[in-house]
Every structure is written in structure tokens, then in C-alpha cells.
Amino acid sequence: MRNTTTGELTVAAAGRSASLYACGITPYDATHMGHAATYTAWDLLVRAWLDAGHDVRYTQNVTDVDDPLLERADRDGEDWRQLADREIERYRRDMEALRVVPPTHLIGAVEALPIIDKFAERLAARGAVYDLDGDMYFARSADAAFGALSGPHTSSDLSVGQMTALYAERGGDPDRAGKKDPLDALVWRAQRPGEPWWDSRFGRGRPGWHVECAAIATEYLGIVFDVQAGGSDLVFPHHEMSASHTRVAYAGDGEQVFARVYAHSGMVAYQGAKMSKSLGNLVFVNRLRASGVDPMAIRLALLAHHYRSDWEWTDAVLAAAEERLDRWRTAVRIAPGAVAVPPAAPVLQAVREFLASDLDAPGALAAIDAWADVVLAGPDAVLAEASAPGVRPGAQDAADEVTLIRDTADALLGIAL
């Protein structure tokens, strides 16, 4: 995979085990195409690992208490816990429909509060946390390596000024009076009137976002794991700060902490702008499903774009995916009756090779397209290739080739034919 830190292709998991942490949803609305594209990308990674024989450990968080969730619940006059529970369940159903392999651990922030509190204690013991009117902040000055993911001399190459602007844009508070540094991150938010709270070593309140992921990742995957994954909008501040928290919390416990590789997916646009809840330009998975769209067509529409690319969802994108799904299904339906069928083993090999090359899903789809195109071209086209190595005549042999094509699409690409 392309490692965001270096910009270079890096082996995602070299050992027998493979570990992945992917930042999850804040459950105040349904799953949109941006979410679906991101989690389908990491699903390809999981499937490729499983196919290669790795023992996969995959952890994903759910930020089930945060400002956007509380604001939406307040706007709609709904209990925030009921809103979170409903949207988490909707998310699970959407991912199941898209055939995304569920994570080994799906952990909510509320469930993880004891873990977060324990992690925050480590930060405090290092002298890396300070009080500001009851709120507790992580001092970025405690981490000499701050910027190792996104700062100068990385592929992101962000200056402090650029980081500060992005921090304000993406949920931070760089302009808050009294902070020691604009980039200091909230670890614990003191209780506010009307907000939920829990007891901690810092008093009543709730956790910050970056410490949440740092604590959950290290608790379930260890202080060093293979891949930290998320959308490209998480490079800074979220992934930078989660890694920084962990470096400080576990200083002296090893040369490297947190992720070996950082992988980031591109943004999905709609109607000319990045798909986002704040803009309201969203295409929801559950609404497409309710309208009768086959979830496999939705998944193929996502896989038609390389995971790192920025692209736009349109009716034409979905129509092309539906047409591709129909071609594939027609090919596997008629192939068993053919006089000869193109061999499936080279298709399997090609799909594996494309996925091994930075999860090149479009290339993998093209490999199955080529097989289907020969079948759909009719008996003459197949017979014209009958002398090619591996073409196997006979009904039973044809059925075997079709089975391997189905298995390849299913196991590696998550497409049920």
C-alpha cells in the first residue's frame, strides 16, 4: 500500500498476523457513499490479507458521543443514545448489504471510557496534559516527533500554519484563549450543562476524539500495529494527533509506536462538492437499497475507482456499475453450457496481483470484465481462443471455470454473482 507518511509503496503486513485500525463513524446520520467507499477499501485489504493466509485483527471505533451527535439529537428532540443506537444498527445493516467483512472489534467511545481514562492517565503521568478551565489538553510540545505523519519532510508536507488552518476547519479549537499552543488537543472536556458526562481522573466530562482512537487502537491491537486507515481528511489533525498521543503515552516502550503504515482513501463528491453532512449533499446507502438498487451494483460502483482517488458519484456511475453486474451475472449463467470457456485461473492470478499493487480494484474488475466479454461474445469468440493454453472444453470443465470466477469475485472483491 502507499504509505501516506513517505508516499511510497510499503508492504502492509509482513508477518503471519495482520492488524488494521480504521476510524469509524459518528452515528448521527445514515451511511453515505463517502463512508461506503472508505470501508469498502479497507474491506479489500482485509480480503487480500485473508486470501494470503494472514491472521487478521481489525478494530474500528464508533464515536458514539460527540458534539455533532448531541446537536442532532437536540435539534430533533431525541435522546442522543437512541439516535446513536439506531444509526449504528443502520450502519451495520448497510455494511452487511455491501458485504463488508465486519471488524473483529467494533468499539464505541462510551464502551471504551475505562480504556480512555487509563490511557489519559499515562499522558498525565508524562506531564503531557494541562488544565484549562476544567478542560484537559494534550501539550503537543511533549512530543518532539509531532508532525511525523503530515509535517515537513512527509508526503503531506504541511507547515504549522497549514496545520493550524486545517485544525480549525476539522473540529479543533486553535483560537481558544489560554491554550499553550494552538495545536494542543482536547483530551477531556469538562461537564457542560445539559451534556452527558462520566467520572474520570479529571472529574466529570467526556473524552476528546483523538485520545479515543489512540486508546482503543493500542488496547485492542497493541502499541505497534500494521495499518492505520481512514479518509484523507483524517491525515491531519486526527491521525497525526492520535499517533502523537501514543508516542508520548508509551515513550521508552520501543523505537516505534502506533501504525507502521498509514493508508488514506480519497473523497467522494456529489453535485460538484465533497460529500459531507454539513453541506447536505449526501447519497445514502440505505435509500438506494430501499429504492431497489442491488447492493452489489453499489459496491461495484465504489470499486470502479481506486481507493486513493477523489471522484464524484453520479447517476452514470451507478448505471455503469449496474450494467457491469448484469454482464458478469449473464456470463456466469450462460458459460456452463458453452462448448469451451476461457480459463479462470489467470483471472484469479490477475485479481490477486492487482490487489497486491496498492489495492488496484479497477484493474481487478477489468480482469473479470475480460473473461466475461469473451463468454458474452458467443461460441465463435470462445472457440477462436480454444487453442489458447488452458481453455477447457466440456460441460463439467466449464462449470468448474465458472465456479472459480464466482469464488474469485466473491472472496477477493466481495461481489456475489
N, C-alpha and C positions, 0 to 999 in steps of 0.2 A: 504494500500500500504506500501511497505518498504520505510521508511524514510531514505534517504541517510545519514543524519546527525547522527542519532542514530543507524542505522542498524536494527531497529525494525519495525514490522508491526504497522501501525498507521491508524486510521480512516481518510480517505481523506477529507471528508466533513461531519460534524456532524449536521449542521443546515439545514434550509429549502433551502437556496441558496448554490450553489457550484461554486467556482471560480478557474479558471485554466489559468496560463500563460505558453505558450510554445514558446521557442525561435525558430524563423523561419529561412528561407533560406537567403543566399546571392545570388541573382539571376544572376549568370554569366554562368550557365550551367543548363542542364536539371536535373529533379528529378531522383536520383538513388535509388537503393534498401536500402541504409542506411537511406536516408530521409524517404522513404516509410515505413520502419519498425518502425521508431520513431513516425511518425504521425499516423500510424495505431494503435500503442499502446495507444496514448492519445485519439484516437477515441473510443477505447474500454472503457476507463474511462468515457468519455462523455456519451456514450450509457448506461453504467451501472448507471450513475447518473440520466439520463433522465428516465430510467426504474424505478428507486427508487422514482421518483417524485420530484427530486430537480429542482430548477430554476437555470439553468446553464448559467454562464457567462464565455466565453472563449475568451481570447485575444492572438493573435500571431503577432509578428513583422516580418518585411521584411527589412533586411539591404541593402537597395537599393542604397547606396553609400558607398563604401569601397575599399580598395586597390585591392583585387582580381578582383572586377568588373571593376575598371578603367584599370587595367593591361590587362585584357582580351579584353576590348573594344579597347585599344591602339594596342594590338597585331593584332586584326582582322580589324583595320581601321574602326571601327563602333562607332557611337555615344553611349556613355555609358547609356543614358536614354532609347534609343531604345532597347539596349541589355537587360536592366533591365525589361522594359515593356514586351518584348517578353517572357523572361524566367518566369516572374511572371504569365503570362497568361498560359504558358505551365504547370507550377506547378498547377495552378487552375484546368486545364483540367485533369491532372494526378490524382489529389486528388478526383475529381468528379468521374472519372472512377473507382477508388478504393473504392468509396462510403464512403469517409471520410467526416463526418459532418463538414461543414465549420465553422470556428470560428465566434463568434459574431462580433469581430473586427479583421480585418487584416490590420495592420498599418505599412506603410513604414517609414523609418527614415526621408526621405525628408519631407513627410507629417507631421511628428511629430516634426520638428525643433522648432516650438514655445514652445512645451511642454518640449523638452530637454533643451532649453535655460532657461526656468523658473525653471526647476529642478536644473540646474547648478548654478543658482543664489542662491538657497538655500544652496548649498555646499559652495559657495564663502562667503556667509553671516556667515557661521560657521567657517570660517578661514581654510577650508579644501582643498583649491586649491592654487597652486602656479605657477608662470610663469617660463618657461624655454625656452628662445629664441623665445618667442611668443606662444609657445605651453603651454597649461594649464594642470597641473597634479593634480590628487587627491592624497593627502598625506595619506597613509594607517595608519600613526601614529595618525590620527584624530579619528580612530575607535578602541577603546580598545578591541572590540569583534572580530576584524579581525581574521579569521581562524575558526569561529564558525561552518561553514559548512564542511570544509575539513582539518582543522588543527589537532594538537594533541588532543586526547580525543574525536575524532569523528570516525565514521566508516572508513573514508579515512585515517586518521592518518598521514597527510603529515607534514614533517618538513619544516622549512623555506627554507632550501637548496633544497628540493624536489619541493617546490612551485616555487622557482626561476628557476629551470631547466624546469619545465612544462611551466612556463610563456614564456620563450624564445622559446619553441617548438610550442606554441599555439598562436602566434601572438603578444606577448608582447615585450618590449624592456628593459629588466633588466640591460643591459650593457651600456645604454646611459649615457654619461658623463654629470654630472651636476644634475642628479636626487638625491633627498634627500634620497630615499630608492629604491632599485632595483624593489620592488613590487608596487611602485606608478604607477597608471594607467592614461592613457591619457583621459582627459575629452573633450578637444577641440584642434584640430590640426589646426594650423595657415595656411593660404593660401600658397600653393606652386605653382610655375609656371606651367601652363597647367592643373591644377586641378580645379574642380568645387568648388565654395565657396558660403557661405551665411554670412550675417551680424549677429552678436551676441553681447552680452555684452562684449565678449572678443576680438572683432574685426572679421575680415573676416576669414572664415575657414569652417571646418566641424566637426561633433561630433565624439567622441570615441564610441566604441562598448558597453562597459559595462554601461555607462551612458544612452545610448539609451534605453536599455531594462529596466533599473531601472525607467526611466521617463515614458515610455509607460505603464509598468505594474501598477505603482501607479496611473497614470492618469485614466486608464480605470477600474481598479479593486479595487482601494483604497490602503492605506498603509499597510493593512493586508489582505491577501487573502489565499486561501486554498493550492493550489499546484503550485509549480514552476517545470516545466518539460523540459527535454532535453536529449540529448545523454550523455553518461558517460564521454565523453571528455570535457563536459562543466562544470563539478563539479568545477574544477579549471583550469583557473582563472575566467571564465566568471560568473558563478553563485555566487561564493564567492564574487567577486568584485561588482556585481550588488547589492547584499544584503548589502554589506559594505557601498556602496554609500548611500543606502536608510536609513540605521541606522543613518548615520551622518546627512543626509538632514532632517530627521524627529526626531532627538534627542529630547526627552522630550514629544513627542506626544503620547506615550504609551509604555508599557513594551515590546511589541513585534511589530516589523515591518517586512514587506515583507512576505515571504511564511511561512505557518505553517508546510508544508510538502514539501520535495524535492524528486522528482522521476526521475530516470535516466535509460535510455534504454541502452542495450548492443550494441556492434559494429558488423557490418556485414562485413565479409571478402569476398574476391574473388581472386582466384588464389594464395592463401596462404598468403595474406596480407590484412589488414584493407582496405575496400573500401574507396578511397579518390580521390579527384580531382587532388591532387598533384602527386599521383602515376599513375593516369590514368586508374586504374583497376576498371572501373565502368560498372555496368549493369543498363541501363536506362529504366524506366517505359514506356516512350513513344515509345521506339524502340521495346520493347516486344509487346506492343499493336499493333504497325504497322505491326509486323510480324504475327499477327493473334492470339496471346495468349489472352485468356479470362482474363479480369481484375480480375474476381472472383478467378481464379486459382492463380494469383499473390498474391491476398490478403490471400488466404488460405495458400500459401507457407510462408507468413510472420507470420500468426497466429499459425503455427505449432511450433514456437519457443517462449519460454517465453520471455517477453519483456526485462527482465534484462540479458538474456544470450547473450554471444558472439557466433556467428555461421557463417557458410560460405555458400554463395549462390553457388549452383551447378546445372547442368542440371538435376541431380537426384532429387534434392529438388523440382524443378518445375514439373518434371514428376509425382512425388508422389502427389503433390497438384492437378494436372490435373486429376489424377486417382480418388482422393477423391471427387472432384467436380462431376465427372461423376457418381460415386456411389451414392452420395446424390441425384443428379437430377434423376437418374434412379429409386431410391427408392420412391421418392415422386410422380413420374409419374405412377408407377405401383401399389402403395399402395391403391388408391381409389377402385380398382377392386378386392382387396383381400377379402377373407372370414372374416378375422379378422386382426386387425392392433395393434401393440404394442402401449400402451398409450403414449401420447406426454407430458402430464402434468409433469411426473417425469423428462423428458428431460429438460423441461423449468426450473424446480426447480434446477436441477444439473448444468445447464449452469449459472444460477444466482449465485449459491454457488461458482462455480469455479471462476467467475469474481470477486466476493466479496473477494476472497482469493488471493490478490495481482495480479489481472488480469491474472489468470491462463488460458490463451487461449488454450494451448494444452489439458488441461483437459476438457474444454468446447467442443472442437472438438471431443474428444473421446466419449462424451455423445451422440452426434448426430451420430457418427460412429456406436455405439452400436445399436441404433434404426434402422439405415439403414441396418446393417448387418442382423438383424432378418428378415426384409422385403425381402431382396435380397436372403436369404436362401430358400425362397419359401414357399408355403402354408403349407407344413408339419411342418416346423420350427415354423411358426406363430401359427398354430393350437396346436402345442405341448405346447405353452405357453397360450393357450386360457383360461385355468383355473386360470391363474395368475390374481391377483387383477387389475382391470382397463382395461383389454383387452376387446375391444368393437367390437362385430360383426356388420355387416350391412354396406351397401354402404354409406349411409349418415354419419354414425358414423365414418367410415374410412376416408371419405373426411374431416370431422372435425378435426381428428387427424393430417392429412397431413397439413391442414391449420395452425394448431398450430406449427407444425415443421417448416414450411416455415416462419411463423411470428417470431419464436424464432431465426432462423438463420439470418433473415433479421434485426430485431430490435436490437438484442444484439451483433451479430457478424458481421453485415454488409454484409452478403453473400446473394445475390439474387439467389434463386433457381427457 
